[in-house]
Structure formats: C-alpha cells, structure tokens
Amino acid sequence: MLPSCWNEVAKKKGKAMNNSRFVRRSNAWCIRIACAAAIMIMLGSKAQAACDFPSNPPANSVVTCSGVTTTPFQVDNIPGVQVTNTGTWNGAGDTFLMDFRGADLTDSVLINEGVMNWTDAFNPTNASRGAMSKFFNTNQATFAEAYNRPGGILDVSLDPAQASANASAIGGLVVQSRGPNGAMVASNQGQINVASSAGDDVGIYGMIVRADSTVMVENASSGSITVERGVPNANFSVGILAEILDDSTIPVSAVIDNSGQINAATSNSNAVVGVGVYMRQRLPTIGNQPGVHTLDNTGTIEASGGTVAGVLFDDGGNAFPDITVNIDNSGSIIGNGADFSSAIFIDGAAIADTSIFNTGQMIGSVFTSSGNDIFEMLSGQITGEFFVFGDGSDTFDLIDGLVSGLLDGGDDADSADGMIDALNFDTFTGDAPEFVNWESVNVINSAAVSFATDFTTETFSTDATGTAIFTDTLAVTGDVMNDGAIDMVSPDTTGTATIIGDVAGTGALELGVNVGSDRADVLSIVGDTSGSSIAISPNSVDLQLATGNDVLVVEVTGTTSVGDFTLPDGSTMQEINGVTYELSLIGSDWFLTASGSPGGFNALPVPTLSTWSLVLLIGLFLLVALVGIRRS
C-alpha cells in the first residue's frame, strides 16, 4: 500500500543506526508520525458503524465503533482497515474484542479511545491475544499501528477456572507483524490493566509489540500500564514486551519511549518473574543483521514481587554477533523483589554492547553481559546490592550522584586476557563506592575522591587535576601513576597507607606532620619509585615547637633514588614551626631531617637542674670573695 512510506522508514532507520542515541530516537518517532499521516491520507472508503458494522469490511475502510457492544470485530486478511472504538466494548472468555489476523494486514490501524473490558479471559489459540490484537504472517514488508488514546482503557482479567485452557500469552494490547523487514508501531496514552488471580500457566502482558525489522513502542506521560499476578506462577508478568523476530534482511531496531507509569506486580515467590520492560531478540536474523535496542525512560518503570527486573534484555540463549542495547534513564527504574531484585538485567549468551546513561533513580542490582559495556552515572542515585559487568572491556564513569552497592568490573583485574575494565571518577567529588575487578581506576578532571576500602587494580592513576584521598590504613594493590595529588593528611598524623606496586608520576603527596612529636603520616611503598618526581607537601597539624629530630614520611621496599621525591616546587628545604627541614633519602626511606642529616640539628641544650645549681654556687663564691676584698 505505502511503498514510498516504507522506503522512508528503511532509509531513515538506516541513517539513525549510525547516529547518536538521541538522533536515533528522534528519527524513529518522526518516522512513526510521518507514516501514520501517510496512512490516514491514503485510506480509501470511510464506512461508519456503531459496532454493528459487520466484521471483515472492504479494504481501506475506516470504521468507528461507539455505544455499548459485546460483539467482537474481526478483520481477516484485509489490508488498510482502520478501526476506532469510542464507546464501551465488553467481551468475555475466549471472545476477542478487536482482532486482526491473516496474511495481509498491511497498513492496518487499531485505535481505542473508549473502554474495552475483557473479563474471564482465556486464550486457547497458539498465538498471543489481547483486548486489542493483531497477528499476521505475510511475505512482504509491512507497516501497521495500534493506539490506546488518552482516556482509553484496556481492562483484562483472566478466568481462574480456565487456567489450564490457556495456550498462549494474554495482554491488553498485542500486535505482531510477521513479514520480511516489517515494522510495528504501538502507543499507549491511556490505561492498560491486566490481572490474574489464578495459577495460569501463561504469561500476562500489558503490551506485546513484535516485528521482524522495526519495533517502536510508546507509553506516554498520560499512559499507565499495570500487570498484576496474585499467585505463584513460573511464567512472566510483564509491562511491555518489545521483540525483534527473525525475518529481516536489513539492520533491526526496537525503540521504547516511556514517560508514563509501568508497574508489573507479582506475588512474593521466587517462582514468579516480573519485568517492567522486556526487550528481546531471540532468533537470528537473515545474515545476522546488526540490532539496536533502545529504551528512553523519563517516567517510572517498576517490577515488584518474587524474582524481578525493572528492565530485561534477553537473546534467547543465542550469541548474536552485533547487538547493542542503549538505556537512557532520567526517571525511575525499580526492581523490588523478595527473592531477586535487579533494576537492569542483560541476559543470555548475547555479545551485547550495553550503554547505560543515568540521571535518574535506579533501585536494584544491574547486570550486563559479555560485550564492551558503558555506564555513565551523570547524576541521580543508584542503589543495589551488585552492579556486575560481564566479560569484555567495560567502562563505568562516575561523574555525579550517589552509588550504593558493589561495582564489579567482571572477570578479574588482570589485562592478560585482553579485557581492560576502566572505573573513572570523572569530576566526581565524594566517597568512592566499594569496587572489585577493574584493571584501571582513574581520578580525572578535577575529581576529589575519598577511598576508604582496600582495592586491587592493575593501574591506579590521578591526572594533573585529580585528587585521591587515602584514609588512614588504606591498602592499594597495583601500580600507581600520580600526576595529580594523593592526600593522606590526618589530624593525628597516624595515617599509614600502603601501595603494593610501583609508584611513578609528577604529582603531589600531601602528608600531615607533627614536628613537636616527631610523627607524620607515612606512605609505605612495596615496589619501586625510580623515575618519579613526586612533591611531598608536609602539612603541620599544630604549632608545637619542633624538636629537630628526624621524621619518617615515605618508606620504600624496593628501588628508590634521589630526586624521586622532593618538597614542593622541587625544593629540598622547608621551614616547619621555626626549624628548617630537608627531605633526605636514608637507605630506602625518606625522612624530614633538620640541617639535612639525621641528628644534625645543633640546637643549644636546655640547662638541667644540676647546671643551674653549679652556676648558683659559683655566684655565691664570687659574692663572698667580693665582700672579703671590700673589708680588706
């Protein structure tokens, strides 16, 4: 029907694949709007009906149903039909309400602006069904749409007495386009409610949207999707399922835009799986086409109950060669499970490169797969037990916000396997979360980060503007490149941080010193410092008069040389509390020494009590002598 419109879909989607995530998303929704407009212009006859219009109208018909009806409306193998419900539509059992099916449903449109109630629902067919449903197989490229408009309500409740009769999934809005390079658009701007109170052996869904090439799903700011399962069941309970099928010869994409409310609530049993948004590509496309799955969330996505995931991507156990998952969250993604909770779970054998950008809230753990993954924490808050990255070279950029939970880079902290995971504290100011299995840990771009928990890495670095704050007994296992600052200043000068590895760089080492008690914070290096040029900056913690005794500041178990450490500005001398100290290398340790050598400070001794007694005695003798002379 619309070859020029479809060419535009393919052309624009192909361009979008190569652009940024924002451009790709904008293009996808522009395509949907453009195609919808073209369909409306090119539709043919405009028969009006009050839901007594017979099923299977002529091709390209526009049908409006109003009033109250219990009669199902079916379209079998007829292209270009648009059906709009503005009234109240009631159905029960296995009587589907608005049901399109067949081999040729190209350019068909389903719209609900009223109320559609499907009570005591069950589905004995071999295909997913909903209050609004479209299911077709064809051998040509197709484009079709389904909309639940503002004020529209899709209400589905399953029949507990027919639990064993269900053969396939049940949902509110269920649309599927099976055709090479086919596309499907679905939008919810109203309410979708699906509820089950029995142990139905079937998945229940708010929306199911499937196509071979392009899937575009919207839950608008006015939209709400609630899926509730009240008893344990091993099947899924899902807010939105967006799935790419297998019959595509071009790159595939699925775009989900949520600015509304999605809630998948299940019973508190580990046999129940609840998912807010489910992205899936479980079959290989023709020629293993690359696939991009994108979620833009500005609303709320929540899954609660037993085993839950706010967002799930699944490849069906197939290792596809070129899959990308993009998640941009500025709203809330919540996984609140009694047995297992994840905000985001990238599952299966997929070598999926995952990019997550967060400025909102995430509650629950995050798991990615074996691709090269990126997580940018731009602001907001993420709270979970674990944030686990799989095999691959992964990057976590902590820029701002609060992270509560263990950051796990994946397999290990050794780059011998060719995988290098990087944890970057980029402009971030605050406490570092606990972390493991990162080959590279970096404090960059004016970040100031406090480290309180021992960690292991291959390389820890500060750039020229970064500050790493080491707490009293911190142990860092790995080589350190310090071009910024390591701050160990403690108020009682008892800091004893340890680096088990080599140290290099041209930055600063900030230490607290108490020259009145011959004490300082001490950095212990179990490794070499050759070739470095680090400026030790002693910070006096009180005004007590200096004793002039030697003060240990750095001890090295390894090779160290003159010039590896200096005082600020490259000098070797600094006055502290009235005494000039020199930084001296003695053996393999570095000391602050008065006059430049151990014990070299030649201060006048303080007179003792016996000394004062001798002076007094001599004075008495002199006084007696003077008196005798005068008398003579």
C-alpha positions as CSV (number, residue, x, y, z in Angstrom):
1,M,0.0,0.0,0.0
2,L,2.6,2.5,1.0
3,P,5.9,1.7,-0.7
4,S,7.2,5.2,-0.6
5,C,6.4,5.5,3.1
6,W,8.1,2.2,3.8
7,N,11.1,3.2,1.8
8,E,11.3,6.3,4.1
9,V,11.1,4.0,7.1
10,A,14.0,1.9,5.9
11,K,16.0,4.8,4.7
12,K,15.7,6.9,7.9
13,K,16.1,4.0,10.2
14,G,19.3,3.1,8.4
15,K,20.7,6.6,9.0
16,A,19.6,6.6,12.6
17,M,21.6,3.4,13.2
18,N,24.8,5.5,12.7
19,N,23.9,8.5,14.7
20,S,23.8,9.2,18.4
21,R,21.3,7.6,20.6
22,F,19.3,10.9,20.7
23,V,19.2,11.3,17.0
24,R,18.3,7.7,16.5
25,R,15.4,8.0,18.9
26,S,14.1,11.3,17.3
27,N,14.3,9.7,13.8
28,A,12.4,6.7,14.9
29,W,9.4,8.6,16.3
30,C,9.5,11.1,13.3
31,I,9.2,8.0,11.0
32,R,6.2,6.8,13.0
33,I,4.4,10.1,12.8
34,A,5.2,10.5,9.1
35,C,3.9,7.0,8.2
36,A,0.7,7.4,10.3
37,A,-0.1,10.7,8.5
38,A,0.5,9.0,5.1
39,I,-1.8,6.1,6.1
40,M,-4.6,8.5,7.0
41,I,-4.3,10.4,3.7
42,M,-4.2,7.3,1.6
43,L,-7.0,5.3,3.3
44,G,-9.9,4.7,0.9
45,S,-13.6,4.2,1.8
46,K,-15.0,5.7,5.0
47,A,-17.8,3.4,6.2
48,Q,-19.2,4.4,9.6
49,A,-20.6,1.9,12.1
50,A,-21.8,1.6,15.7
51,C,-20.1,-1.7,16.3
52,D,-22.9,-3.5,14.4
53,F,-20.8,-3.0,11.2
54,P,-20.0,-6.5,10.1
55,S,-16.6,-7.9,10.5
56,N,-14.3,-8.1,7.5
57,P,-15.1,-4.8,5.9
58,P,-13.8,-3.8,2.5
59,A,-10.1,-3.0,2.2
60,N,-9.1,0.5,3.3
61,S,-12.2,1.0,5.3
62,V,-12.4,3.5,8.3
63,V,-14.7,2.0,11.0
64,T,-15.8,3.9,14.1
65,C,-17.5,1.9,16.9
66,S,-19.5,3.8,19.5
67,G,-22.1,2.9,22.2
68,V,-22.0,-0.3,24.1
69,T,-21.4,-3.7,22.4
70,T,-20.4,-7.2,23.1
71,T,-19.8,-8.2,19.5
72,P,-16.2,-9.0,18.5
73,F,-14.9,-7.2,15.5
74,Q,-12.6,-9.3,13.3
75,V,-10.5,-8.5,10.2
76,D,-9.2,-11.5,8.3
77,N,-6.7,-10.9,5.5
78,I,-7.9,-7.4,4.6
79,P,-5.3,-4.6,4.2
80,G,-5.6,-0.9,5.2
81,V,-8.5,-1.2,7.6
82,Q,-8.7,1.4,10.5
83,V,-11.0,0.6,13.4
84,T,-11.6,3.1,16.2
85,N,-13.5,2.4,19.4
86,T,-15.1,5.4,21.2
87,G,-17.6,3.6,23.3
88,T,-17.7,0.7,25.7
89,W,-16.8,-2.7,24.4
90,N,-17.4,-5.8,26.6
91,G,-16.2,-9.3,26.0
92,A,-15.7,-12.5,28.0
93,G,-14.0,-15.8,27.8
94,D,-12.2,-16.6,24.6
95,T,-14.1,-13.9,22.7
96,F,-11.5,-11.4,21.5
97,L,-12.7,-7.9,21.1
98,M,-10.8,-6.2,18.3
99,D,-9.0,-9.0,16.5
100,F,-7.0,-8.6,13.2
101,R,-5.3,-11.7,11.8
102,G,-4.2,-13.1,8.4
103,A,-1.5,-12.9,5.8
104,D,-2.3,-9.4,4.5
105,L,-3.0,-6.7,7.2
106,T,-0.6,-4.1,5.7
107,D,-1.2,-0.5,6.8
108,S,-4.0,-1.5,9.2
109,V,-4.6,0.7,12.3
110,L,-6.3,-0.1,15.6
111,I,-7.4,2.7,17.9
112,N,-9.1,2.8,21.2
113,E,-10.5,6.0,22.7
114,G,-13.1,4.4,24.9
115,V,-13.3,1.4,27.3
116,M,-12.6,-2.2,26.4
117,N,-13.3,-4.8,29.0
118,W,-12.2,-8.4,28.6
119,T,-13.4,-10.4,31.6
120,D,-12.9,-14.1,32.5
121,A,-10.3,-14.1,29.7
122,F,-8.5,-17.1,28.4
123,N,-6.6,-17.9,25.2
124,P,-6.8,-21.4,23.7
125,T,-5.0,-20.3,20.5
126,N,-1.4,-20.8,19.5
127,A,-0.8,-17.0,19.3
128,S,-0.8,-14.2,21.9
129,R,-4.1,-12.3,22.2
130,G,-5.2,-9.1,23.8
131,A,-8.2,-6.9,24.1
132,M,-6.8,-5.2,21.1
133,S,-4.8,-7.7,19.0
134,K,-3.2,-8.0,15.6
135,F,-1.4,-11.1,14.4
136,F,-0.4,-11.8,10.9
137,N,2.1,-13.5,8.7
138,T,3.0,-12.3,5.2
139,N,5.7,-12.5,2.6
140,Q,6.0,-8.7,2.1
141,A,7.3,-5.8,4.1
142,T,4.5,-4.4,6.3
143,F,3.8,-1.3,8.4
144,A,1.0,-1.3,10.9
145,E,-0.1,0.6,14.0
146,A,-2.1,0.4,17.2
147,Y,-3.0,3.2,19.7
148,N,-4.7,3.4,23.0
149,R,-5.5,7.1,23.1
150,P,-5.8,9.5,26.1
151,G,-8.9,8.4,28.1
152,G,-8.8,4.9,26.5
153,I,-8.9,2.0,28.9
154,L,-8.0,-1.6,28.2
155,D,-9.0,-3.8,31.1
156,V,-8.3,-7.6,31.1
157,S,-8.9,-10.0,33.9
158,L,-8.1,-13.7,33.5
159,D,-10.6,-16.5,34.3
160,P,-9.2,-18.7,37.2
161,A,-11.5,-21.5,36.1
162,Q,-9.9,-21.7,32.7
163,A,-6.2,-21.6,33.8
164,S,-5.4,-24.9,32.2
165,A,-7.1,-23.9,28.9
166,N,-4.6,-21.2,28.1
167,A,-2.2,-22.0,25.3
168,S,-0.5,-18.6,24.7
169,A,0.1,-15.2,26.3
170,I,-2.7,-12.8,27.2
171,G,-2.3,-9.0,27.2
172,G,-4.0,-5.6,26.9
173,L,-2.6,-4.5,23.5
174,V,-1.0,-7.3,21.5
175,V,0.3,-6.7,18.0
176,Q,2.7,-8.7,15.8
177,S,3.9,-8.2,12.3
178,R,5.5,-11.2,10.6
179,G,6.9,-10.1,7.3
180,P,10.4,-9.6,5.9
181,N,11.6,-6.2,7.1
182,G,8.2,-5.4,8.6
183,A,7.6,-2.6,11.2
184,M,5.1,-2.2,14.0
185,V,4.2,1.0,16.0
186,A,2.2,0.9,19.2
187,S,1.4,3.7,21.6
188,N,-0.4,3.8,25.0
189,Q,-1.7,7.2,26.2
190,G,-4.4,5.8,28.4
191,Q,-4.7,2.9,30.8
192,I,-3.9,-0.8,30.4
193,N,-4.7,-3.1,33.2
194,V,-4.1,-6.9,33.2
195,A,-4.8,-9.0,36.3
196,S,-4.6,-12.7,37.1
197,S,-5.7,-14.2,40.4
198,A,-5.1,-17.9,39.5
199,G,-2.0,-20.0,38.7
200,D,-2.5,-19.5,35.0
201,D,0.2,-21.4,33.0
202,V,0.6,-18.4,30.7
203,G,2.4,-15.1,30.5
204,I,0.5,-11.9,31.1
205,Y,1.5,-8.6,29.5
206,G,0.4,-5.0,29.3
207,M,1.7,-4.6,25.7
208,I,3.3,-7.1,23.3
209,V,4.8,-5.5,20.2
210,R,6.7,-7.7,17.7
211,A,8.1,-7.2,14.2
212,D,10.8,-8.6,12.0
213,S,12.7,-5.4,11.5
214,T,11.4,-2.3,13.4
215,V,9.5,-2.0,16.6
216,M,8.5,1.3,18.1
217,V,6.6,1.5,21.4
218,E,5.5,4.5,23.4
219,N,4.0,4.7,26.9
220,A,3.2,8.4,27.0
221,S,3.2,10.7,30.1
222,S,-0.6,10.1,30.3
223,G,-0.1,6.4,30.0
224,S,-0.2,3.8,32.8
225,I,0.3,0.0,32.5
226,T,-0.4,-2.2,35.4
227,V,0.1,-6.0,35.3
228,E,-0.8,-7.9,38.5
229,R,-0.4,-11.6,39.2
230,G,-1.7,-12.6,42.7
231,V,-0.5,-16.2,43.0
232,P,2.8,-18.0,42.2
233,N,3.4,-18.9,38.6
234,A,6.6,-19.7,36.6
235,N,5.5,-17.5,33.6
236,F,6.3,-13.9,33.1
237,S,4.3,-10.9,34.2
238,V,5.4,-8.0,32.0
239,G,4.5,-4.4,31.5
240,I,5.9,-4.0,27.9
241,L,7.5,-6.7,25.7
242,A,9.2,-5.3,22.6
243,E,10.6,-8.1,20.4
244,I,12.5,-8.4,17.2
245,L,11.7,-11.5,15.2
246,D,13.9,-13.2,12.6
247,D,12.8,-12.4,9.1
248,S,14.8,-9.3,8.3
249,T,17.4,-8.6,5.7
250,I,18.3,-5.1,7.0
251,P,19.6,-3.9,10.3
252,V,16.9,-4.2,13.0
253,S,15.9,-1.9,15.8
254,A,13.5,-1.6,18.7
255,V,12.8,1.7,20.4
256,I,10.8,2.0,23.6
257,D,9.9,5.5,24.9
258,N,8.4,5.6,28.4
259,S,7.3,8.8,30.1
260,G,4.4,7.3,32.0
261,Q,3.9,4.6,34.6
262,I,4.7,0.9,34.2
263,N,4.1,-1.5,37.1
264,A,4.5,-5.3,37.0
265,A,3.5,-6.7,40.3
266,T,3.7,-10.4,41.2
267,S,3.3,-12.5,44.3
268,N,6.3,-12.8,46.7
269,S,7.6,-16.1,45.4
270,N,10.7,-17.0,43.5
271,A,8.6,-18.9,41.0
272,V,7.2,-15.6,39.8
273,V,9.1,-13.5,37.3
274,G,8.1,-9.8,37.0
275,V,9.5,-7.5,34.4
276,G,8.7,-3.8,33.8
277,V,10.1,-3.5,30.3
278,Y,11.3,-6.6,28.4
279,M,13.4,-6.2,25.3
280,R,14.0,-9.4,23.3
281,Q,15.7,-10.7,20.2
282,R,15.7,-14.4,20.5
283,L,16.2,-15.6,16.9
284,P,19.0,-14.8,14.4
285,T,18.0,-12.5,11.5
286,I,18.8,-13.3,7.9
287,G,22.6,-12.8,7.5
288,N,22.9,-11.9,11.2
289,Q,21.9,-8.3,10.8
290,P,23.1,-5.9,13.5
291,G,20.4,-4.9,16.0
292,V,19.9,-1.9,18.2
293,H,17.5,-2.0,21.2
294,T,16.9,1.4,22.8
295,L,15.0,2.4,26.0
296,D,14.4,6.1,26.8
297,N,12.8,6.3,30.3
298,T,11.7,9.6,31.8
299,G,8.8,8.0,33.7
300,T,8.6,5.2,36.2
301,I,9.3,1.5,35.5
302,E,8.7,-0.8,38.4
303,A,8.7,-4.6,39.0
304,S,7.8,-6.0,42.4
305,G,7.2,-9.4,43.9
306,G,9.5,-12.5,43.8
307,T,12.2,-12.5,41.1
308,V,12.0,-9.2,39.3
309,A,13.8,-7.0,36.8
310,G,12.8,-3.4,36.1
311,V,14.4,-3.7,32.6
312,L,15.4,-7.0,30.9
313,F,17.1,-7.8,27.6
314,D,17.2,-11.4,26.5
315,D,18.7,-13.1,23.4
316,G,17.0,-16.5,23.9
317,G,20.4,-18.1,24.5
318,N,21.7,-17.2,21.1
319,A,25.1,-15.5,20.7
320,F,24.4,-12.8,18.1
321,P,27.5,-11.1,16.7
322,D,26.4,-7.4,16.7
323,I,23.8,-6.5,19.3
324,T,23.6,-3.1,21.0
325,V,21.5,-2.1,24.0
326,N,21.0,1.6,24.9
327,I,19.3,2.6,28.1
328,D,18.8,6.3,28.9
329,N,17.2,6.8,32.3
330,S,16.2,10.2,33.7
331,G,13.2,8.8,35.5
332,S,12.9,5.8,37.9
333,I,13.7,2.1,37.2
334,I,12.9,-0.1,40.2
335,G,13.3,-3.8,40.8
336,N,11.9,-4.6,44.2
337,G,11.9,-8.4,44.6
338,A,11.7,-10.6,47.7
339,D,14.0,-13.2,46.2
340,F,16.0,-11.4,43.5
341,S,16.0,-7.7,42.5
342,S,17.5,-6.1,39.5
343,A,16.9,-2.7,38.0
344,I,18.5,-3.8,34.7
345,F,19.4,-7.3,33.6
346,I,21.1,-8.0,30.3
347,D,20.7,-11.8,30.0
348,G,21.7,-14.7,27.7
349,A,24.7,-15.5,25.5
350,A,24.5,-12.3,23.5
351,I,27.7,-10.4,22.9
352,A,25.7,-7.3,23.6
353,D,27.4,-3.9,23.9
354,T,25.3,-2.1,26.5
355,S,25.3,1.7,27.1
356,I,23.5,3.0,30.2
357,F,23.2,6.7,30.9
358,N,21.6,7.7,34.2
359,T,20.4,11.0,35.6
360,G,17.5,9.5,37.5
361,Q,16.9,6.8,40.1
362,M,17.7,3.1,39.9
363,I,16.8,0.6,42.7
364,G,18.1,-2.9,42.3
365,S,21.2,-4.5,41.0
366,V,22.5,-4.1,37.5
367,F,23.9,-7.0,35.4
368,T,25.3,-6.7,31.9
369,S,26.6,-9.4,29.5
370,S,29.8,-10.1,27.7
371,G,30.1,-7.1,25.5
372,N,32.0,-3.9,25.9
373,D,29.7,-2.0,28.2
374,I,29.5,1.6,29.2
375,F,27.7,3.0,32.3
376,E,27.7,6.8,32.7
377,M,26.5,7.9,36.1
378,L,25.7,11.5,35.3
379,S,23.6,12.3,38.3
380,G,20.8,10.9,40.4
381,Q,21.1,7.7,42.6
382,I,21.5,4.0,42.1
383,T,21.0,1.7,45.0
384,G,21.5,-2.1,44.8
385,E,23.5,-5.0,46.1
386,F,25.6,-5.5,43.0
387,F,26.5,-3.8,39.7
388,V,28.1,-6.6,37.7
389,F,29.7,-6.3,34.3
390,G,30.4,-9.4,32.3
391,D,33.4,-10.3,30.1
392,G,34.6,-7.6,27.8
393,S,36.3,-4.2,28.2
394,D,33.8,-2.2,30.3
395,T,33.7,1.4,31.5
396,F,31.9,2.9,34.5
397,D,32.1,6.7,34.6
398,L,31.1,8.2,38.0
399,I,30.5,11.9,37.3
400,D,27.9,12.8,39.9
401,G,25.3,11.3,42.0
402,L,25.2,8.6,44.6
403,V,26.1,4.9,44.0
404,S,25.3,2.4,46.8
405,G,26.5,-1.1,46.2
406,L,29.4,-3.1,44.9
407,L,30.8,-2.1,41.5
408,D,32.1,-5.3,39.9
409,G,34.1,-4.9,36.6
410,G,33.7,-8.5,35.6
411,D,36.0,-11.4,35.3
412,D,39.2,-10.2,37.1
413,A,41.6,-7.3,37.4
414,D,44.2,-8.7,35.0
415,S,44.5,-7.5,31.4
416,A,46.4,-10.6,30.3
417,D,43.1,-11.9,28.8
418,G,42.9,-8.7,26.6
419,M,39.9,-7.3,28.5
420,I,40.5,-4.0,30.3
421,D,37.8,-2.6,32.5
422,A,38.1,1.1,33.5
423,L,36.5,2.8,36.5
424,N,36.7,6.5,36.1
425,F,35.9,9.1,38.8
426,D,35.3,12.0,36.4
427,T,34.7,15.4,38.0
428,F,33.2,13.4,40.9
429,T,33.5,14.7,44.5
430,G,32.7,12.3,47.3
431,D,33.3,8.9,48.7
432,A,34.2,6.0,46.3
433,P,31.8,3.1,46.5
434,E,33.2,-0.4,47.1
435,F,34.6,-1.9,43.9
436,V,36.4,-5.0,42.6
437,N,37.7,-6.4,39.3
438,W,38.8,-3.2,37.5
439,E,42.1,-3.2,35.6
440,S,42.2,0.6,35.6
441,V,41.0,3.0,38.2
442,N,41.3,6.7,37.4
443,V,40.7,10.0,39.2
444,I,40.4,12.7,36.5
445,N,39.1,16.1,35.5
446,S,39.2,17.8,39.0
447,A,37.6,14.9,40.8
448,A,38.3,14.6,44.5
449,V,37.6,11.1,45.8
450,S,38.0,9.5,49.2
451,F,39.0,5.9,49.3
452,A,38.3,4.0,52.5
453,T,38.2,0.4,51.4
454,D,41.3,-1.6,50.2
455,F,41.2,-2.4,46.5
456,T,43.2,-4.2,43.8
457,T,43.8,-3.0,40.3
458,E,46.5,-3.1,37.6
459,T,46.9,0.7,37.4
460,F,45.6,3.5,39.7
461,S,46.0,7.0,38.4
462,T,45.4,10.6,39.1
463,D,45.6,13.2,36.3
464,A,47.0,16.7,36.8
465,T,43.7,17.9,38.2
466,G,42.6,14.9,40.2
467,T,42.9,14.3,44.0
468,A,42.8,10.9,45.6
469,I,42.2,10.9,49.4
470,F,43.7,7.9,51.2
471,T,42.2,7.1,54.6
472,D,44.4,6.0,57.5
473,T,45.2,2.3,56.8
474,L,44.2,2.0,53.1
475,A,46.0,-0.6,51.0
476,V,46.2,-0.3,47.2
477,T,47.4,-3.3,45.3
478,G,48.6,-2.2,41.9
479,D,50.9,0.3,40.2
480,V,50.2,3.9,40.9
481,M,50.6,6.8,38.4
482,N,50.2,10.0,40.4
483,D,50.2,13.2,38.3
484,G,47.6,14.9,40.5
485,A,47.6,14.6,44.3
486,I,47.4,11.8,46.9
487,D,46.1,13.3,50.1
488,M,46.9,11.4,53.3
489,V,46.6,14.3,55.8
490,S,45.1,13.1,59.1
491,P,44.6,15.3,62.1
492,D,46.6,13.0,64.4
493,T,49.3,12.1,61.9
494,T,48.7,8.4,62.2
495,G,47.9,7.6,58.5
496,T,49.7,4.5,57.2
497,A,48.5,3.9,53.6
498,T,50.3,1.2,51.6
499,I,50.8,0.8,47.9
500,I,51.7,-2.7,46.8
501,G,53.2,-1.9,43.4
502,D,55.4,0.6,41.7
503,V,54.8,4.4,42.1
504,A,55.5,7.0,39.4
505,G,54.3,10.4,38.3
506,T,54.9,14.1,38.8
507,G,52.1,14.9,41.2
508,A,52.0,15.7,44.9
509,L,51.8,13.7,48.1
510,E,50.0,15.6,50.9
511,L,51.0,14.4,54.4
512,G,50.2,15.6,57.9
513,V,53.3,16.2,60.2
514,N,53.8,16.9,63.9
515,V,57.4,18.0,64.3
516,G,56.9,18.5,68.0
517,S,56.2,14.8,68.4
518,D,58.5,13.5,65.6
519,R,55.5,12.0,63.8
520,A,53.9,12.1,60.3
521,D,51.5,10.2,58.1
522,V,53.6,7.6,56.4
523,L,53.2,6.1,52.9
524,S,54.6,2.6,52.5
525,I,55.5,1.5,49.0
526,V,56.1,-2.2,48.4
527,G,57.7,-1.6,45.0
528,D,59.9,0.8,43.1
529,T,59.7,4.6,42.7
530,S,62.5,5.0,40.1
531,G,61.8,7.7,37.6
532,S,59.1,9.5,39.5
533,S,59.2,13.1,40.6
534,I,56.6,13.5,43.4
535,A,56.5,16.5,45.6
536,I,55.9,15.7,49.3
537,S,53.9,18.5,50.9
538,P,54.2,18.4,54.7
539,N,51.2,20.0,56.4
540,S,51.9,20.9,60.1
541,V,48.9,19.8,62.2
542,D,49.8,22.0,65.2
543,L,52.1,24.9,66.3
544,Q,54.2,22.8,68.8
545,L,57.9,23.8,68.8
546,A,59.9,21.5,66.5
547,T,62.3,19.1,68.3
548,G,64.6,18.9,65.3
549,N,64.6,15.1,65.2
550,D,64.1,13.0,62.1
551,V,60.5,12.4,60.9
552,L,59.8,9.4,58.6
553,V,57.4,10.2,55.7
554,V,57.9,7.5,53.0
555,E,59.3,4.0,53.3
556,V,60.1,2.0,50.2
557,T,60.6,-1.7,49.9
558,G,62.3,-1.7,46.5
559,T,64.3,0.8,44.5
560,T,64.2,4.5,45.1
561,S,66.6,7.2,44.1
562,V,67.5,10.9,44.9
563,G,65.0,13.0,43.0
564,D,62.1,10.5,43.1
565,F,60.7,12.7,45.9
566,T,61.1,16.4,46.5
567,L,59.5,19.0,48.7
568,P,57.1,21.5,47.0
569,D,58.3,23.3,43.9
570,G,61.2,20.9,43.5
571,S,63.0,22.2,46.6
572,T,64.7,20.1,49.2
573,M,64.3,22.5,52.2
574,Q,61.2,23.7,54.0
575,E,60.7,25.6,57.3
576,I,58.2,23.9,59.7
577,N,57.4,25.5,63.0
578,G,60.6,27.6,63.1
579,V,63.0,24.8,62.0
580,T,64.3,24.2,58.5
581,Y,63.9,20.6,57.4
582,E,65.4,18.9,54.5
583,L,64.0,15.9,52.6
584,S,66.6,13.2,52.9
585,L,66.9,9.7,51.5
586,I,68.4,7.4,54.2
587,G,68.7,3.9,53.0
588,S,65.5,3.3,51.1
589,D,63.3,5.5,53.3
590,W,62.6,9.2,53.1
591,F,62.9,11.5,56.2
592,L,62.4,15.1,57.1
593,T,65.7,16.0,58.8
594,A,66.9,19.2,60.4
595,S,70.0,20.6,58.7
596,G,69.9,17.9,56.1
597,S,71.3,14.9,58.1
598,P,70.0,12.6,60.8
599,G,70.5,14.1,64.2
600,G,72.2,17.1,62.6
601,F,70.1,19.8,64.3
602,N,72.6,21.7,66.7
603,A,70.1,23.4,69.0
604,L,71.5,24.7,72.3
605,P,70.8,22.2,75.1
606,V,68.3,23.3,77.7
607,P,70.1,23.7,81.1
608,T,69.3,21.0,83.6
609,L,68.7,21.5,87.4
610,S,72.3,20.5,88.3
611,T,73.7,23.1,85.9
612,W,71.7,25.8,87.5
613,S,73.0,24.7,90.9
614,L,76.6,24.9,89.8
615,V,76.0,28.4,88.4
616,L,74.4,29.5,91.7
617,L,77.3,28.0,93.7
618,I,79.9,29.9,91.6
619,G,77.9,33.1,92.1
620,L,78.0,32.6,95.9
621,F,81.8,32.1,95.9
622,L,82.2,35.3,93.8
623,L,80.0,37.2,96.1
624,V,81.9,36.1,99.2
625,A,85.2,37.0,97.6
626,L,84.0,40.5,96.7
627,V,82.8,41.1,100.2
628,G,86.2,40.0,101.6
629,I,88.0,42.3,99.3
630,R,86.0,45.3,100.4
631,R,86.5,44.6,104.1
632,S,90.2,44.4,103.5
